[in-house]
Amino acid sequence: MHKDLILGVKTAYPEDYNAGLLFAIPRKKGRQSINIENSFTFYGEDIWTAYEVSWLDLKGKPTVAVIEVTLSCDTKNIVESKSLKLYLNSLNQMKCESSDEIEAIVKRDIEYCVDGFVDVRSYSLDAFCNRGFPAFSGILIDSLDVSIDSYDLDASFLFTEKSDCIVTETLYSHLLKTNCPVTNQPDWASIMIKYTGRQISAAGLLKYIISYRHHQDFHEQCVERIYSDINTFCQPQELEVYARYSRRGGIDINPYRSSRKMRPPLIRTSRQ
């Protein structure tokens, strides 16, 4: 399935701009594994933050920036992460008049790769620092006293409490660990689940999150699986799932899925 990817393959860094470095991964492949390839019922986006971006101004002086690339979850493809890193490095010796020009180039190239709408925004390092490092709002469930000896994905940990009362609450955890399906390198994330419905067992949800510890999949597909499992086993009236992954290779990937069409908060967590 992943034999054509450049993840885990020794590659030379480009010396010249090359949009052809971008490699598309069809979303359909990941969605087939959770039986939602033709009937997914969520909205959302994937926010990629690239911290190692540089180009030259017209006088040859380097400019550095942080670039945020936001893909709608209904794009046909996602971008293979190493190919994005190599592509962004191919901009290092490109001369551009302004950050607006670099945004337009990156937007054009990634939209062609993913076959869908992409929003690209660049920030100076000082401007980006002003975001700070807020935590997710809500209830941190990591201190719950749970016992677990299974680290293979198990959705049966998810259940609702016996009461029929409808609640609206936000639960979050820093204990999500998944693994790259190509290199098996660990991917660390903080995850927020906000819902309205019968109360979800927080202990069961924590055990479910921990059960991803050996699971191999791309970030976007992990979040879509979590969203789908909570929908199936807990049947909330409304649901949002938002994971902020630690950066690897100078890029962090932050998928958000929601039952309503809305934007996630643009934050940086402490591990980003």
Summary of the structure (lengths in Angstrom):
residues: 272
radius of gyration: 19.3
end to end distance: 29.6
largest distance: 67.9
contacts: 842
relative contact order: 0.19
helix: 26%
strand: 32%
